[in-house]
């Protein structure tokens, strides 16, 4: 038994004719008649008495009519509630982010989502790019914020914006660098770099290798926060994304930040979902909030 068969049956019973029901249901009369006969065979009961151009209900049809109406009404109510739940963000939602973005985007983002979607059961997963992609394809993560390029089949990537990398140096350096630097001014400086297991570490390493920066790598770290502490201790210089600069409340007296005078390295920040999945209002809100942050807006608003 299928919903459209019940709908055709109810329409025919209320219209008193198969042709009238077909017009109401926007199908051909042969199609509607065929589906009604299938319903009769499925139930083993004749539903209509056909006479002339009209139809009347049999005893079985009269017994089925209130039940069919109730089933269709309940199905419509389920559809309405489901659509409302989707719009309200109700139910579980798992957000992912890579470690070089998570500390700077996710806390305020989760707070904003919890306020906007109080019925949403929010979870967060911080992991490396490949692990998050596996989780997206396994439907364990609804969407993830990460850096492109992404080389994986079965996912859709939406670029939300980009941010530049800036140079960070010890505040107490004997020969401080200017506020705007060139690659040439960095060539002889010892470097503190992020491990290349992070995509950001790989991006910075590619830039350094191409430009000759960081030829003296004195330390590698797995966390940006540790990297900044090492720079503050005077161990070397490094590069970090702009969002890390905005979040560095302890920079005064310990670190200085310098923009590149030209051709600054950048990274794209993207939202990744499983290909073909429906974009929920929660995912749209995640994208909008991240775009706002990258455009210089207030991520807590």
C-alpha positions as protocol buffer text, in pm:
chain_id: "A"
residue {
  index: 1
  type: UNK
  ca { x: 0 y: 0 z: 0 }
}
residue {
  index: 2
  type: UNK
  ca { x: 138 y: 339 z: -98 }
}
residue {
  index: 3
  type: UNK
  ca { x: 44 y: 691 z: 8 }
}
residue {
  index: 4
  type: UNK
  ca { x: -38 y: 807 z: -343 }
}
residue {
  index: 5
  type: UNK
  ca { x: -283 y: 517 z: -383 }
}
residue {
  index: 6
  type: UNK
  ca { x: -464 y: 621 z: -65 }
}
residue {
  index: 7
  type: UNK
  ca { x: -468 y: 980 z: -187 }
}
residue {
  index: 8
  type: UNK
  ca { x: -620 y: 876 z: -520 }
}
residue {
  index: 9
  type: UNK
  ca { x: -881 y: 666 z: -338 }
}
residue {
  index: 10
  type: UNK
  ca { x: -984 y: 951 z: -106 }
}
residue {
  index: 11
  type: UNK
  ca { x: -1002 y: 1198 z: -396 }
}
residue {
  index: 12
  type: UNK
  ca { x: -1221 y: 961 z: -598 }
}
residue {
  index: 13
  type: UNK
  ca { x: -1449 y: 898 z: -299 }
}
residue {
  index: 14
  type: UNK
  ca { x: -1489 y: 1270 z: -234 }
}
residue {
  index: 15
  type: UNK
  ca { x: -1528 y: 1366 z: -603 }
}
residue {
  index: 16
  type: UNK
  ca { x: -1765 y: 1081 z: -682 }
}
residue {
  index: 17
  type: UNK
  ca { x: -1583 y: 1013 z: -1007 }
}
residue {
  index: 18
  type: UNK
  ca { x: -1246 y: 889 z: -1126 }
}
residue {
  index: 19
  type: UNK
  ca { x: -1213 y: 1164 z: -1384 }
}
residue {
  index: 20
  type: UNK
  ca { x: -1274 y: 1436 z: -1125 }
}
residue {
  index: 21
  type: UNK
  ca { x: -1022 y: 1276 z: -890 }
}
residue {
  index: 22
  type: UNK
  ca { x: -766 y: 1257 z: -1170 }
}
residue {
  index: 23
  type: UNK
  ca { x: -801 y: 1631 z: -1234 }
}
residue {
  index: 24
  type: UNK
  ca { x: -760 y: 1709 z: -863 }
}
residue {
  index: 25
  type: UNK
  ca { x: -451 y: 1487 z: -838 }
}
residue {
  index: 26
  type: UNK
  ca { x: -302 y: 1615 z: -1166 }
}
residue {
  index: 27
  type: UNK
  ca { x: -270 y: 1269 z: -1319 }
}
residue {
  index: 28
  type: UNK
  ca { x: -440 y: 1097 z: -1610 }
}
residue {
  index: 29
  type: UNK
  ca { x: -757 y: 901 z: -1545 }
}
residue {
  index: 30
  type: UNK
  ca { x: -600 y: 570 z: -1663 }
}
residue {
  index: 31
  type: UNK
  ca { x: -313 y: 622 z: -1418 }
}
residue {
  index: 32
  type: UNK
  ca { x: -548 y: 690 z: -1128 }
}
residue {
  index: 33
  type: UNK
  ca { x: -774 y: 397 z: -1218 }
}
residue {
  index: 34
  type: UNK
  ca { x: -474 y: 164 z: -1239 }
}
residue {
  index: 35
  type: UNK
  ca { x: -349 y: 268 z: -894 }
}
residue {
  index: 36
  type: UNK
  ca { x: -692 y: 225 z: -738 }
}
residue {
  index: 37
  type: UNK
  ca { x: -715 y: -127 z: -884 }
}
residue {
  index: 38
  type: UNK
  ca { x: -369 y: -204 z: -739 }
}
residue {
  index: 39
  type: UNK
  ca { x: -492 y: -85 z: -400 }
}
residue {
  index: 40
  type: UNK
  ca { x: -799 y: -307 z: -427 }
}
residue {
  index: 41
  type: UNK
  ca { x: -583 y: -607 z: -514 }
}
residue {
  index: 42
  type: UNK
  ca { x: -345 y: -529 z: -227 }
}
residue {
  index: 43
  type: UNK
  ca { x: -630 y: -510 z: 24 }
}
residue {
  index: 44
  type: UNK
  ca { x: -834 y: -790 z: -133 }
}
residue {
  index: 45
  type: UNK
  ca { x: -1142 y: -569 z: -118 }
}
residue {
  index: 46
  type: UNK
  ca { x: -1342 y: -395 z: -388 }
}
residue {
  index: 47
  type: UNK
  ca { x: -1360 y: -24 z: -302 }
}
residue {
  index: 48
  type: UNK
  ca { x: -1584 y: 130 z: -566 }
}
residue {
  index: 49
  type: UNK
  ca { x: -1906 y: 49 z: -747 }
}
residue {
  index: 50
  type: UNK
  ca { x: -1869 y: 195 z: -1094 }
}
residue {
  index: 51
  type: UNK
  ca { x: -2180 y: 314 z: -1276 }
}
residue {
  index: 52
  type: UNK
  ca { x: -2194 y: 545 z: -1573 }
}
residue {
  index: 53
  type: UNK
  ca { x: -1948 y: 832 z: -1527 }
}
residue {
  index: 54
  type: UNK
  ca { x: -1938 y: 812 z: -1150 }
}
residue {
  index: 55
  type: UNK
  ca { x: -1835 y: 583 z: -865 }
}
residue {
  index: 56
  type: UNK
  ca { x: -1983 y: 494 z: -529 }
}
residue {
  index: 57
  type: UNK
  ca { x: -1821 y: 337 z: -228 }
}
residue {
  index: 58
  type: UNK
  ca { x: -1865 y: -28 z: -146 }
}
residue {
  index: 59
  type: UNK
  ca { x: -1888 y: -145 z: 214 }
}
residue {
  index: 60
  type: UNK
  ca { x: -1512 y: -197 z: 208 }
}
residue {
  index: 61
  type: UNK
  ca { x: -1461 y: 151 z: 62 }
}
residue {
  index: 62
  type: UNK
  ca { x: -1673 y: 308 z: 337 }
}
residue {
  index: 63
  type: UNK
  ca { x: -1467 y: 125 z: 600 }
}
residue {
  index: 64
  type: UNK
  ca { x: -1139 y: 236 z: 444 }
}
residue {
  index: 65
  type: UNK
  ca { x: -1225 y: 603 z: 388 }
}
residue {
  index: 66
  type: UNK
  ca { x: -1189 y: 738 z: 748 }
}
residue {
  index: 67
  type: UNK
  ca { x: -877 y: 529 z: 800 }
}
residue {
  index: 68
  type: UNK
  ca { x: -721 y: 656 z: 475 }
}
residue {
  index: 69
  type: UNK
  ca { x: -801 y: 1015 z: 567 }
}
residue {
  index: 70
  type: UNK
  ca { x: -638 y: 968 z: 908 }
}
residue {
  index: 71
  type: UNK
  ca { x: -326 y: 809 z: 757 }
}
residue {
  index: 72
  type: UNK
  ca { x: -286 y: 1090 z: 502 }
}
residue {
  index: 73
  type: UNK
  ca { x: -339 y: 1357 z: 768 }
}
residue {
  index: 74
  type: UNK
  ca { x: -76 y: 1197 z: 991 }
}
residue {
  index: 75
  type: UNK
  ca { x: 168 y: 1175 z: 700 }
}
residue {
  index: 76
  type: UNK
  ca { x: 114 y: 1544 z: 621 }
}
residue {
  index: 77
  type: UNK
  ca { x: 168 y: 1631 z: 987 }
}
residue {
  index: 78
  type: UNK
  ca { x: 494 y: 1437 z: 988 }
}
residue {
  index: 79
  type: UNK
  ca { x: 611 y: 1625 z: 680 }
}
residue {
  index: 80
  type: UNK
  ca { x: 524 y: 1961 z: 839 }
}
residue {
  index: 81
  type: UNK
  ca { x: 700 y: 1873 z: 1165 }
}
residue {
  index: 82
  type: UNK
  ca { x: 1004 y: 1745 z: 977 }
}
residue {
  index: 83
  type: UNK
  ca { x: 1031 y: 2065 z: 772 }
}
residue {
  index: 84
  type: UNK
  ca { x: 991 y: 2270 z: 1090 }
}
residue {
  index: 85
  type: UNK
  ca { x: 1262 y: 2067 z: 1264 }
}
residue {
  index: 86
  type: UNK
  ca { x: 1499 y: 2120 z: 970 }
}
residue {
  index: 87
  type: UNK
  ca { x: 1435 y: 2494 z: 973 }
}
residue {
  index: 88
  type: UNK
  ca { x: 1481 y: 2505 z: 1352 }
}
residue {
  index: 89
  type: UNK
  ca { x: 1799 y: 2297 z: 1334 }
}
residue {
  index: 90
  type: UNK
  ca { x: 1649 y: 2037 z: 1565 }
}
residue {
  index: 91
  type: UNK
  ca { x: 1838 y: 1713 z: 1623 }
}
residue {
  index: 92
  type: UNK
  ca { x: 2206 y: 1616 z: 1633 }
}
residue {
  index: 93
  type: UNK
  ca { x: 2460 y: 1818 z: 1437 }
}
residue {
  index: 94
  type: UNK
  ca { x: 2835 y: 1751 z: 1431 }
}
residue {
  index: 95
  type: UNK
  ca { x: 3071 y: 2030 z: 1325 }
}
residue {
  index: 96
  type: UNK
  ca { x: 3432 y: 1956 z: 1238 }
}
residue {
  index: 97
  type: UNK
  ca { x: 3733 y: 2184 z: 1208 }
}
residue {
  index: 98
  type: UNK
  ca { x: 4107 y: 2140 z: 1161 }
}
residue {
  index: 99
  type: UNK
  ca { x: 4332 y: 2226 z: 1459 }
}
residue {
  index: 100
  type: UNK
  ca { x: 4481 y: 2539 z: 1299 }
}
residue {
  index: 101
  type: UNK
  ca { x: 4134 y: 2694 z: 1271 }
}
residue {
  index: 102
  type: UNK
  ca { x: 3935 y: 2540 z: 1556 }
}
residue {
  index: 103
  type: UNK
  ca { x: 4065 y: 2753 z: 1848 }
}
residue {
  index: 104
  type: UNK
  ca { x: 3995 y: 3077 z: 1663 }
}
residue {
  index: 105
  type: UNK
  ca { x: 3659 y: 3002 z: 1501 }
}
residue {
  index: 106
  type: UNK
  ca { x: 3477 y: 2728 z: 1685 }
}
residue {
  index: 107
  type: UNK
  ca { x: 3413 y: 2853 z: 2043 }
}
residue {
  index: 108
  type: UNK
  ca { x: 3225 y: 3165 z: 1932 }
}
residue {
  index: 109
  type: UNK
  ca { x: 3068 y: 2974 z: 1644 }
}
residue {
  index: 110
  type: UNK
  ca { x: 2925 y: 2704 z: 1871 }
}
residue {
  index: 111
  type: UNK
  ca { x: 2790 y: 2973 z: 2103 }
}
residue {
  index: 112
  type: UNK
  ca { x: 2620 y: 3151 z: 1814 }
}
residue {
  index: 113
  type: UNK
  ca { x: 2471 y: 2825 z: 1682 }
}
residue {
  index: 114
  type: UNK
  ca { x: 2341 y: 2728 z: 2027 }
}
residue {
  index: 115
  type: UNK
  ca { x: 2166 y: 3064 z: 2055 }
}
residue {
  index: 116
  type: UNK
  ca { x: 2028 y: 3057 z: 1701 }
}
residue {
  index: 117
  type: UNK
  ca { x: 1920 y: 2690 z: 1715 }
}
residue {
  index: 118
  type: UNK
  ca { x: 1829 y: 2602 z: 2076 }
}
residue {
  index: 119
  type: UNK
  ca { x: 1687 y: 2264 z: 1969 }
}
residue {
  index: 120
  type: UNK
  ca { x: 2009 y: 2162 z: 1794 }
}
residue {
  index: 121
  type: UNK
  ca { x: 2219 y: 1895 z: 1968 }
}
residue {
  index: 122
  type: UNK
  ca { x: 2561 y: 2037 z: 1884 }
}
residue {
  index: 123
  type: UNK
  ca { x: 2878 y: 1832 z: 1885 }
}
residue {
  index: 124
  type: UNK
  ca { x: 3226 y: 1932 z: 1776 }
}
residue {
  index: 125
  type: UNK
  ca { x: 3516 y: 1730 z: 1638 }
}
residue {
  index: 126
  type: UNK
  ca { x: 3866 y: 1871 z: 1594 }
}
residue {
  index: 127
  type: UNK
  ca { x: 4091 y: 1659 z: 1374 }
}
residue {
  index: 128
  type: UNK
  ca { x: 4330 y: 1655 z: 1082 }
}
residue {
  index: 129
  type: UNK
  ca { x: 4199 y: 1706 z: 730 }
}
residue {
  index: 130
  type: UNK
  ca { x: 4210 y: 1343 z: 614 }
}
residue {
  index: 131
  type: UNK
  ca { x: 4037 y: 1219 z: 929 }
}
residue {
  index: 132
  type: UNK
  ca { x: 3759 y: 1477 z: 895 }
}
residue {
  index: 133
  type: UNK
  ca { x: 3707 y: 1386 z: 531 }
}
residue {
  index: 134
  type: UNK
  ca { x: 3670 y: 1020 z: 630 }
}
residue {
  index: 135
  type: UNK
  ca { x: 3415 y: 1122 z: 895 }
}
residue {
  index: 136
  type: UNK
  ca { x: 3217 y: 1335 z: 647 }
}
residue {
  index: 137
  type: UNK
  ca { x: 3196 y: 1047 z: 399 }
}
residue {
  index: 138
  type: UNK
  ca { x: 3086 y: 815 z: 681 }
}
residue {
  index: 139
  type: UNK
  ca { x: 2813 y: 1065 z: 785 }
}
residue {
  index: 140
  type: UNK
  ca { x: 2977 y: 1105 z: 1125 }
}
residue {
  index: 141
  type: UNK
  ca { x: 3036 y: 1479 z: 1068 }
}
residue {
  index: 142
  type: UNK
  ca { x: 2778 y: 1706 z: 904 }
}
residue {
  index: 143
  type: UNK
  ca { x: 3022 y: 1969 z: 781 }
}
residue {
  index: 144
  type: UNK
  ca { x: 3380 y: 2075 z: 848 }
}
residue {
  index: 145
  type: UNK
  ca { x: 3585 y: 2391 z: 822 }
}
residue {
  index: 146
  type: UNK
  ca { x: 3922 y: 2331 z: 664 }
}
residue {
  index: 147
  type: UNK
  ca { x: 4171 y: 2460 z: 412 }
}
residue {
  index: 148
  type: UNK
  ca { x: 4179 y: 2382 z: 42 }
}
residue {
  index: 149
  type: UNK
  ca { x: 4285 y: 2225 z: -183 }
}
residue {
  index: 150
  type: UNK
  ca { x: 4084 y: 1915 z: -97 }
}
residue {
  index: 151
  type: UNK
  ca { x: 4163 y: 1607 z: -305 }
}
residue {
  index: 152
  type: UNK
  ca { x: 3889 y: 1359 z: -218 }
}
residue {
  index: 153
  type: UNK
  ca { x: 3597 y: 1222 z: -419 }
}
residue {
  index: 154
  type: UNK
  ca { x: 3250 y: 1234 z: -272 }
}
residue {
  index: 155
  type: UNK
  ca { x: 3268 y: 1575 z: -102 }
}
residue {
  index: 156
  type: UNK
  ca { x: 3159 y: 1926 z: -199 }
}
residue {
  index: 157
  type: UNK
  ca { x: 3382 y: 2221 z: -116 }
}
residue {
  index: 158
  type: UNK
  ca { x: 3259 y: 2578 z: -77 }
}
residue {
  index: 159
  type: UNK
  ca { x: 3533 y: 2840 z: -47 }
}
residue {
  index: 160
  type: UNK
  ca { x: 3424 y: 3090 z: 219 }
}
residue {
  index: 161
  type: UNK
  ca { x: 3721 y: 3324 z: 192 }
}
residue {
  index: 162
  type: UNK
  ca { x: 4092 y: 3346 z: 246 }
}
residue {
  index: 163
  type: UNK
  ca { x: 4332 y: 3491 z: 496 }
}
residue {
  index: 164
  type: UNK
  ca { x: 4693 y: 3596 z: 480 }
}
residue {
  index: 165
  type: UNK
  ca { x: 4982 y: 3467 z: 685 }
}
residue {
  index: 166
  type: UNK
  ca { x: 5184 y: 3716 z: 885 }
}
residue {
  index: 167
  type: UNK
  ca { x: 5532 y: 3696 z: 1032 }
}
residue {
  index: 168
  type: UNK
  ca { x: 5570 y: 3680 z: 1410 }
}
residue {
  index: 169
  type: UNK
  ca { x: 5897 y: 3772 z: 1580 }
}
residue {
  index: 170
  type: UNK
  ca { x: 6020 y: 3808 z: 1939 }
}
residue {
  index: 171
  type: UNK
  ca { x: 5936 y: 4151 z: 2078 }
}
residue {
  index: 172
  type: UNK
  ca { x: 6281 y: 4196 z: 2230 }
}
residue {
  index: 173
  type: UNK
  ca { x: 6488 y: 4125 z: 1918 }
}
residue {
  index: 174
  type: UNK
  ca { x: 6816 y: 4318 z: 1900 }
}
residue {
  index: 175
  type: UNK
  ca { x: 6744 y: 4422 z: 1540 }
}
residue {
  index: 176
  type: UNK
  ca { x: 6365 y: 4432 z: 1513 }
}
residue {
  index: 177
  type: UNK
  ca { x: 6207 y: 4389 z: 1172 }
}
residue {
  index: 178
  type: UNK
  ca { x: 5986 y: 4667 z: 1031 }
}
residue {
  index: 179
  type: UNK
  ca { x: 5608 y: 4644 z: 1042 }
}
residue {
  index: 180
  type: UNK
  ca { x: 5609 y: 4537 z: 676 }
}
residue {
  index: 181
  type: UNK
  ca { x: 5871 y: 4285 z: 572 }
}
residue {
  index: 182
  type: UNK
  ca { x: 6009 y: 4133 z: 255 }
}
residue {
  index: 183
  type: UNK
  ca { x: 6117 y: 3774 z: 201 }
}
residue {
  index: 184
  type: UNK
  ca { x: 6479 y: 3890 z: 177 }
}
residue {
  index: 185
  type: UNK
  ca { x: 6466 y: 4022 z: 535 }
}
residue {
  index: 186
  type: UNK
  ca { x: 6370 y: 3677 z: 666 }
}
residue {
  index: 187
  type: UNK
  ca { x: 6634 y: 3463 z: 497 }
}
residue {
  index: 188
  type: UNK
  ca { x: 6888 y: 3462 z: 780 }
}
residue {
  index: 189
  type: UNK
  ca { x: 6640 y: 3428 z: 1068 }
}
residue {
  index: 190
  type: UNK
  ca { x: 6605 y: 3102 z: 1264 }
}
residue {
  index: 191
  type: UNK
  ca { x: 6256 y: 2959 z: 1216 }
}
residue {
  index: 192
  type: UNK
  ca { x: 5999 y: 2790 z: 1438 }
}
residue {
  index: 193
  type: UNK
  ca { x: 5756 y: 2600 z: 1213 }
}
residue {
  index: 194
  type: UNK
  ca { x: 5440 y: 2398 z: 1245 }
}
residue {
  index: 195
  type: UNK
  ca { x: 5466 y: 2025 z: 1180 }
}
residue {
  index: 196
  type: UNK
  ca { x: 5374 y: 1930 z: 825 }
}
residue {
  index: 197
  type: UNK
  ca { x: 5106 y: 1684 z: 943 }
}
residue {
  index: 198
  type: UNK
  ca { x: 4889 y: 1998 z: 948 }
}
residue {
  index: 199
  type: UNK
  ca { x: 4788 y: 2133 z: 609 }
}
residue {
  index: 200
  type: UNK
  ca { x: 4891 y: 2479 z: 730 }
}
residue {
  index: 201
  type: UNK
  ca { x: 5233 y: 2344 z: 820 }
}
residue {
  index: 202
  type: UNK
  ca { x: 5260 y: 2201 z: 471 }
}
residue {
  index: 203
  type: UNK
  ca { x: 5148 y: 2530 z: 314 }
}
residue {
  index: 204
  type: UNK
  ca { x: 5404 y: 2730 z: 511 }
}
residue {
  index: 205
  type: UNK
  ca { x: 5676 y: 2474 z: 436 }
}
residue {
  index: 206
  type: UNK
  ca { x: 5601 y: 2502 z: 63 }
}
residue {
  index: 207
  type: UNK
  ca { x: 5630 y: 2881 z: 82 }
}
residue {
  index: 208
  type: UNK
  ca { x: 5951 y: 2864 z: 283 }
}
residue {
  index: 209
  type: UNK
  ca { x: 6109 y: 2612 z: 49 }
}
residue {
  index: 210
  type: UNK
  ca { x: 6016 y: 2817 z: -257 }
}
residue {
  index: 211
  type: UNK
  ca { x: 6141 y: 3146 z: -112 }
}
residue {
  index: 212
  type: UNK
  ca { x: 6438 y: 3029 z: 93 }
}
residue {
  index: 213
  type: UNK
  ca { x: 6283 y: 3133 z: 424 }
}
residue {
  index: 214
  type: UNK
  ca { x: 6335 y: 2905 z: 722 }
}
residue {
  index: 215
  type: UNK
  ca { x: 6657 y: 2749 z: 603 }
}
residue {
  index: 216
  type: UNK
  ca { x: 6754 y: 2726 z: 970 }
}
residue {
  index: 217
  type: UNK
  ca { x: 6461 y: 2548 z: 1133 }
}
residue {
  index: 218
  type: UNK
  ca { x: 6538 y: 2539 z: 1503 }
}
residue {
  index: 219
  type: UNK
  ca { x: 6210 y: 2393 z: 1626 }
}
residue {
  index: 220
  type: UNK
  ca { x: 5887 y: 2234 z: 1502 }
}
residue {
  index: 221
  type: UNK
  ca { x: 5559 y: 2233 z: 1693 }
}
residue {
  index: 222
  type: UNK
  ca { x: 5224 y: 2058 z: 1666 }
}
residue {
  index: 223
  type: UNK
  ca { x: 5024 y: 2354 z: 1803 }
}
residue {
  index: 224
  type: UNK
  ca { x: 5012 y: 2722 z: 1705 }
}
residue {
  index: 225
  type: UNK
  ca { x: 4992 y: 2820 z: 2072 }
}
residue {
  index: 226
  type: UNK
  ca { x: 5319 y: 2638 z: 2146 }
}
residue {
  index: 227
  type: UNK
  ca { x: 5476 y: 2791 z: 1837 }
}
residue {
  index: 228
  type: UNK
  ca { x: 5385 y: 3140 z: 1960 }
}
residue {
  index: 229
  type: UNK
  ca { x: 5528 y: 3068 z: 2304 }
}
residue {
  index: 230
  type: UNK
  ca { x: 5855 y: 2957 z: 2146 }
}
residue {
  index: 231
  type: UNK
  ca { x: 5872 y: 3276 z: 1940 }
}
residue {
  index: 232
  type: UNK
  ca { x: 5800 y: 3480 z: 2253 }
}
residue {
  index: 233
  type: UNK
  ca { x: 6098 y: 3312 z: 2421 }
}
residue {
  index: 234
  type: UNK
  ca { x: 6322 y: 3439 z: 2141 }
}
residue {
  index: 235
  type: UNK
  ca { x: 6393 y: 3100 z: 1986 }
}
residue {
  index: 236
  type: UNK
  ca { x: 6306 y: 3208 z: 1633 }
}
residue {
  index: 237
  type: UNK
  ca { x: 6051 y: 3366 z: 1402 }
}
residue {
  index: 238
  type: UNK
  ca { x: 5749 y: 3206 z: 1242 }
}
residue {
  index: 239
  type: UNK
  ca { x: 5439 y: 3261 z: 1031 }
}
residue {
  index: 240
  type: UNK
  ca { x: 5081 y: 3232 z: 1154 }
}
residue {
  index: 241
  type: UNK
  ca { x: 4736 y: 3303 z: 1006 }
}
residue {
  index: 242
  type: UNK
  ca { x: 4566 y: 3635 z: 1074 }
}
residue {
  index: 243
  type: UNK
  ca { x: 4301 y: 3474 z: 1294 }
}
residue {
  index: 244
  type: UNK
  ca { x: 4574 y: 3365 z: 1533 }
}
residue {
  index: 245
  type: UNK
  ca { x: 4698 y: 3723 z: 1553 }
}
residue {
  index: 246
  type: UNK
  ca { x: 4353 y: 3853 z: 1648 }
}
residue {
  index: 247
  type: UNK
  ca { x: 4329 y: 3592 z: 1923 }
}
residue {
  index: 248
  type: UNK
  ca { x: 4677 y: 3650 z: 2069 }
}
residue {
  index: 249
  type: UNK
  ca { x: 4594 y: 3849 z: 2380 }
}
residue {
  index: 250
  type: UNK
  ca { x: 4939 y: 3782 z: 2529 }
}
residue {
  index: 251
  type: UNK
  ca { x: 5136 y: 3932 z: 2242 }
}
residue {
  index: 252
  type: UNK
  ca { x: 5218 y: 4265 z: 2409 }
}
residue {
  index: 253
  type: UNK
  ca { x: 5575 y: 4267 z: 2533 }
}
residue {
  index: 254
  type: UNK
  ca { x: 5647 y: 3918 z: 2397 }
}
residue {
  index: 255
  type: UNK
  ca { x: 5576 y: 3910 z: 2022 }
}
residue {
  index: 256
  type: UNK
  ca { x: 5549 y: 4143 z: 1728 }
}
residue {
  index: 257
  type: UNK
  ca { x: 5355 y: 4083 z: 1408 }
}
residue {
  index: 258
  type: UNK
  ca { x: 5462 y: 4192 z: 1061 }
}
residue {
  index: 259
  type: UNK
  ca { x: 5273 y: 4187 z: 734 }
}
residue {
  index: 260
  type: UNK
  ca { x: 5443 y: 4106 z: 407 }
}
residue {
  index: 261
  type: UNK
  ca { x: 5507 y: 4413 z: 196 }
}
residue {
  index: 262
  type: UNK
  ca { x: 5395 y: 4221 z: -114 }
}
residue {
  index: 263
  type: UNK
  ca { x: 5293 y: 3871 z: -224 }
}
residue {
  index: 264
  type: UNK
  ca { x: 5189 y: 3749 z: 119 }
}
residue {
  index: 265
  type: UNK
  ca { x: 5118 y: 3375 z: 138 }
}
residue {
  index: 266
  type: UNK
  ca { x: 4750 y: 3298 z: 197 }
}
residue {
  index: 267
  type: UNK
  ca { x: 4523 y: 3003 z: 268 }
}
residue {
  index: 268
  type: UNK
  ca { x: 4169 y: 2938 z: 152 }
}
residue {
  index: 269
  type: UNK
  ca { x: 3912 y: 2854 z: 419 }
}
residue {
  index: 270
  type: UNK
  ca { x: 3633 y: 2629 z: 301 }
}
residue {
  index: 271
  type: UNK
  ca { x: 3324 y: 2448 z: 418 }
}
residue {
  index: 272
  type: UNK
  ca { x: 3318 y: 2079 z: 325 }
}
residue {
  index: 273
  type: UNK
  ca { x: 3010 y: 1853 z: 317 }
}
residue {
  index: 274
  type: UNK
  ca { x: 2931 y: 1513 z: 171 }
}
residue {
  index: 275
  type: UNK
  ca { x: 2838 y: 1545 z: -195 }
}
residue {
  index: 276
  type: UNK
  ca { x: 2464 y: 1536 z: -259 }
}
residue {
  index: 277
  type: UNK
  ca { x: 2350 y: 1601 z: 98 }
}
residue {
  index: 278
  type: UNK
  ca { x: 2080 y: 1858 z: 162 }
}
residue {
  index: 279
  type: UNK
  ca { x: 2212 y: 2189 z: 292 }
}
residue {
  index: 280
  type: UNK
  ca { x: 2043 y: 2249 z: 625 }
}
residue {
  index: 281
  type: UNK
  ca { x: 1987 y: 2590 z: 781 }
}
residue {
  index: 282
  type: UNK
  ca { x: 2254 y: 2505 z: 1039 }
}
residue {
  index: 283
  type: UNK
  ca { x: 2515 y: 2447 z: 767 }
}
residue {
  index: 284
  type: UNK
  ca { x: 2411 y: 2772 z: 599 }
}
residue {
  index: 285
  type: UNK
  ca { x: 2454 y: 2953 z: 930 }
}
residue {
  index: 286
  type: UNK
  ca { x: 2801 y: 2803 z: 981 }
}
residue {
  index: 287
  type: UNK
  ca { x: 2903 y: 2927 z: 636 }
}
residue {
  index: 288
  type: UNK
  ca { x: 2763 y: 3275 z: 697 }
}
residue {
  index: 289
  type: UNK
  ca { x: 2935 y: 3311 z: 1036 }
}
residue {
  index: 290
  type: UNK
  ca { x: 3273 y: 3205 z: 901 }
}
residue {
  index: 291
  type: UNK
  ca { x: 3240 y: 3440 z: 604 }
}
residue {
  index: 292
  type: UNK
  ca { x: 3166 y: 3722 z: 847 }
}
residue {
  index: 293
  type: UNK
  ca { x: 3478 y: 3646 z: 1051 }
}
residue {
  index: 294
  type: UNK
  ca { x: 3698 y: 3636 z: 741 }
}
residue {
  index: 295
  type: UNK
  ca { x: 3552 y: 3967 z: 626 }
}
residue {
  index: 296
  type: UNK
  ca { x: 3651 y: 4122 z: 958 }
}
residue {
  index: 297
  type: UNK
  ca { x: 3313 y: 4098 z: 1129 }
}
residue {
  index: 298
  type: UNK
  ca { x: 3244 y: 4009 z: 1489 }
}
residue {
  index: 299
  type: UNK
  ca { x: 3230 y: 3632 z: 1520 }
}
residue {
  index: 300
  type: UNK
  ca { x: 3035 y: 3654 z: 1844 }
}
residue {
  index: 301
  type: UNK
  ca { x: 2752 y: 3865 z: 1704 }
}
